[in-house]
Amino acid sequence: MNQVGWALIVAAGCGGSAAGSATPAPTWPDASACGTIPSAELSGLVNPATGSLSGPDLGAVICPNGASAYIEPTPAGMAPYYFDLTWTTGASAAPDFAFQRPAAAFAGELDAFLGMSAPAPGTYAGPGGPGVQWVTFTFYLPAPSSVHCESEGPLGCSAGCGRVCPAYGCGAIPCVPAAPSVNYSAPSWTLTLTSVTQEADSGLSTPHGTLTATMVEDDAGANAADLSVTF
C-alpha cells in the first residue's frame, strides 16, 4: 500500500485486541478497541453516525460518537446548504475508528461536504451541483523506525519529521517522527435522506439517512473500499 502525506499524531491504540492462544478471538471490532467519545465532543448537532469502510486493504468501523452529521446554510456563492459528515476532533482519548486492516493503523479522519439545494429528504448523488464537494478518508500508520529526526533551521525538520511550535518560536522543541498518512476519496457518492429536522435556533438541521460511496486510494487507484454510513 502506498503511503502519502505525513502528520504529527499521537497513537491512541485503536487497533483490535490481540487474542491469546487460550482465548477465543473476539468478534471484530472488539469493543475495547473503541471506547466511547463523550457526546459533548460531537461536531455541530449531536447526531452521531455509525458505519464502516471495507475493502481488500482497508477495514474500519466508526467508534461510538466517532463521527456526526448535520446540514448547514452557507454563504453566497456556494450551494445554499451543505451536508457535513465529520470525524470527532475533541479532547477525548477514545479513538474515532477501530481498524481490522491494516492492523497497524491507529487513527482515522472521515469528512464529507456535499452541496444541497434545500435541507429536505430525498436522494442526492454526486459529483454534481454548484460548489466544491468531497468525501474523503485518511488514516495514519506508525512512523518507520528508520526515520531519524534533526532540526533544520529555526522551524524546519529533516524528511519524515516535524514539530508543532507556538507563535513565539520553536525554542528547544525537538523534531519528532511524523506518522505517514494514506488518503482515500470518492469519485462518486449517494446521499439518501429519509428525514430532516430543522433547528430554528442554530440554523443547522439534523439529517437522518445513509451515505454510500466507493472510496479509491489517491496514490494507488487500484485500492478501493466501500463506505457505508448511517446517521
C-alpha positions as CSV (number, residue, x, y, z in Angstrom):
1,M,0.0,0.0,0.0
2,N,1.4,3.4,-0.9
3,Q,1.7,5.9,1.9
4,V,1.2,9.6,1.2
5,G,1.5,12.6,3.4
6,W,2.8,13.0,6.9
7,A,1.2,14.2,10.1
8,L,2.3,14.7,13.7
9,I,-0.1,12.3,15.6
10,V,0.0,10.6,18.9
11,A,-1.0,6.9,18.6
12,A,-4.2,6.2,20.6
13,G,-4.2,2.4,20.2
14,C,-7.3,1.9,18.1
15,G,-6.4,-1.5,16.5
16,G,-8.3,-4.6,17.5
17,S,-7.2,-6.5,20.6
18,A,-4.9,-9.4,20.1
19,A,-6.3,-12.8,21.3
20,G,-4.1,-15.0,23.4
21,S,-3.6,-18.7,22.5
22,A,-6.1,-19.8,25.1
23,T,-8.6,-17.0,24.5
24,P,-11.2,-17.2,21.7
25,A,-10.7,-14.5,19.1
26,P,-13.1,-11.6,19.8
27,T,-15.8,-10.6,17.4
28,W,-14.4,-7.8,15.3
29,P,-14.4,-4.9,16.1
30,D,-13.6,-5.7,19.8
31,A,-15.4,-3.1,21.9
32,S,-12.2,-2.5,23.9
33,A,-10.7,-1.1,20.7
34,C,-13.1,1.8,20.7
35,G,-14.3,3.1,24.0
36,T,-16.9,5.9,23.7
37,I,-16.3,9.5,22.9
38,P,-18.5,11.9,25.0
39,S,-21.4,13.3,23.1
40,A,-20.4,16.8,24.0
41,E,-17.4,16.4,21.7
42,L,-19.5,15.8,18.6
43,S,-19.3,18.5,15.8
44,G,-22.4,20.5,15.0
45,L,-25.6,18.9,16.3
46,V,-25.4,15.8,18.4
47,N,-26.3,13.4,15.7
48,P,-23.8,10.5,15.8
49,A,-23.1,8.4,12.7
50,T,-22.3,4.7,12.5
51,G,-20.7,2.8,9.7
52,S,-17.7,1.1,8.1
53,L,-15.2,1.1,5.3
54,S,-14.5,-2.3,3.8
55,G,-12.0,-3.3,1.1
56,P,-9.1,-5.7,0.5
57,D,-6.6,-3.2,2.1
58,L,-8.9,-1.3,4.4
59,G,-11.3,-2.5,7.1
60,A,-12.5,0.0,9.7
61,V,-15.6,0.9,11.7
62,I,-16.7,4.2,13.2
63,C,-16.4,4.0,17.0
64,P,-19.3,5.3,19.2
65,N,-19.6,9.0,18.7
66,G,-16.6,8.9,16.4
67,A,-18.4,10.9,13.7
68,S,-21.5,13.1,13.4
69,A,-23.7,14.6,10.6
70,Y,-25.5,17.8,10.2
71,I,-26.7,20.3,7.5
72,E,-25.7,23.9,7.5
73,P,-26.5,27.0,5.4
74,T,-23.6,28.5,3.6
75,P,-22.5,31.9,2.3
76,A,-23.5,33.4,-1.1
77,G,-21.5,31.9,-4.0
78,M,-21.7,28.3,-2.7
79,A,-24.6,25.8,-2.7
80,P,-27.4,27.1,-0.4
81,Y,-26.8,24.2,2.1
82,Y,-24.2,21.6,2.7
83,F,-24.4,18.2,4.3
84,D,-21.5,17.7,6.7
85,L,-20.2,14.4,8.0
86,T,-17.1,14.8,10.1
87,W,-15.0,12.8,12.5
88,T,-14.9,13.9,16.1
89,T,-12.0,16.3,17.0
90,G,-12.4,16.6,20.7
91,A,-10.1,16.1,23.6
92,S,-11.1,12.5,24.4
93,A,-8.5,9.8,24.3
94,A,-11.1,7.4,22.8
95,P,-10.4,6.7,19.1
96,D,-12.7,7.7,16.3
97,F,-12.2,4.5,14.3
98,A,-11.2,0.9,15.0
99,F,-9.2,-0.9,12.3
100,Q,-9.0,-4.5,11.2
101,R,-7.0,-3.7,8.1
102,P,-4.2,-2.5,8.2
103,A,-3.6,-3.8,11.7
104,A,-1.1,-1.0,12.5
105,A,-3.4,1.9,11.6
106,F,-4.2,4.0,14.7
107,A,-6.3,7.0,13.6
108,G,-8.9,7.9,11.0
109,E,-10.5,11.0,9.6
110,L,-13.7,10.8,7.7
111,D,-15.0,14.0,6.1
112,A,-17.9,14.6,3.7
113,F,-19.0,18.1,2.4
114,L,-21.9,17.8,-0.1
115,G,-23.9,20.6,-1.6
116,M,-27.7,20.7,-1.4
117,S,-30.4,23.0,-2.7
118,A,-32.5,22.6,0.5
119,P,-32.4,20.7,3.8
120,A,-35.0,18.2,2.7
121,P,-35.5,14.4,2.4
122,G,-34.5,12.9,-0.9
123,T,-31.7,11.1,-2.8
124,Y,-28.7,13.1,-3.8
125,A,-25.9,11.9,-6.0
126,G,-22.6,13.3,-7.0
127,P,-20.4,14.8,-8.0
128,G,-22.7,17.4,-9.3
129,G,-24.3,20.7,-8.5
130,P,-22.7,24.0,-7.5
131,G,-19.7,24.5,-5.3
132,V,-16.9,22.2,-4.1
133,Q,-17.9,18.8,-2.8
134,W,-16.0,15.8,-1.4
135,V,-16.0,12.6,0.5
136,T,-12.6,11.7,1.9
137,F,-11.0,9.3,4.4
138,T,-7.5,9.4,5.8
139,F,-5.8,7.0,8.2
140,Y,-2.3,7.0,9.8
141,L,0.4,4.5,10.3
142,P,3.4,4.4,12.7
143,A,6.4,6.3,11.5
144,P,9.1,3.9,10.1
145,S,11.8,3.0,12.6
146,S,14.4,4.2,10.1
147,V,13.4,7.8,10.4
148,H,15.9,9.9,12.5
149,C,15.0,13.5,13.2
150,E,17.2,16.6,13.1
151,S,16.4,20.3,13.2
152,E,16.9,22.2,10.0
153,G,16.9,25.9,10.8
154,P,14.7,27.7,13.3
155,L,11.5,26.0,12.1
156,G,12.3,23.1,9.8
157,C,13.0,19.4,10.4
158,S,14.6,16.6,8.4
159,A,12.5,14.5,6.0
160,G,9.7,12.5,7.7
161,C,9.8,14.6,10.8
162,G,8.1,17.7,12.2
163,R,7.3,19.7,15.3
164,V,4.4,21.9,16.5
165,C,5.7,25.3,17.7
166,P,3.9,28.2,19.4
167,A,3.8,31.6,17.9
168,Y,6.9,32.8,19.7
169,G,9.1,30.1,18.0
170,C,10.3,26.6,18.4
171,G,12.9,27.1,21.0
172,A,14.0,23.8,22.3
173,I,11.0,21.9,21.0
174,P,12.5,18.8,19.3
175,C,11.7,17.4,15.8
176,V,9.9,14.1,16.1
177,P,8.9,11.3,13.6
178,A,5.7,12.1,11.7
179,A,3.1,9.5,11.0
180,P,2.6,8.7,7.3
181,S,-1.0,9.0,6.1
182,V,-3.0,7.1,3.5
183,N,-5.7,9.0,1.7
184,Y,-8.9,7.8,0.1
185,S,-11.5,9.9,-1.8
186,A,-14.8,9.1,-3.5
187,P,-15.2,9.7,-7.3
188,S,-19.0,9.5,-6.7
189,W,-21.4,9.1,-3.8
190,T,-25.1,8.6,-2.9
191,L,-26.7,10.5,0.0
192,T,-30.2,9.3,0.9
193,L,-32.0,11.5,3.5
194,T,-35.1,9.9,5.0
195,S,-35.9,12.8,7.2
196,V,-34.5,16.2,8.2
197,T,-35.3,18.1,11.4
198,Q,-34.7,21.9,11.2
199,E,-33.2,23.5,14.2
200,A,-34.5,27.1,14.4
201,D,-32.1,28.4,17.0
202,S,-28.8,27.4,15.3
203,G,-29.7,27.5,11.6
204,L,-28.4,23.9,11.4
205,S,-30.6,20.9,10.6
206,T,-30.3,17.2,11.7
207,P,-30.3,14.7,8.9
208,H,-31.3,11.1,9.1
209,G,-30.4,8.6,6.4
210,T,-27.3,7.0,4.7
211,L,-24.2,7.9,2.8
212,T,-22.6,5.3,0.5
213,A,-19.6,5.6,-1.8
214,T,-16.7,3.6,-3.2
215,M,-13.5,5.2,-1.9
216,V,-10.4,5.0,-4.0
217,E,-6.9,5.4,-2.6
218,D,-5.5,8.7,-4.0
219,D,-1.9,7.4,-4.6
220,A,-2.8,3.9,-5.8
221,G,-6.0,3.9,-7.9
222,A,-6.4,0.1,-7.7
223,N,-7.0,0.1,-4.0
224,A,-10.7,0.7,-3.1
225,A,-13.1,0.3,-0.2
226,D,-16.9,0.6,0.2
227,L,-18.1,3.3,2.6
228,S,-21.5,2.9,4.3
229,V,-22.6,5.3,6.9
230,T,-25.9,5.7,8.8
231,F,-26.9,8.7,10.8
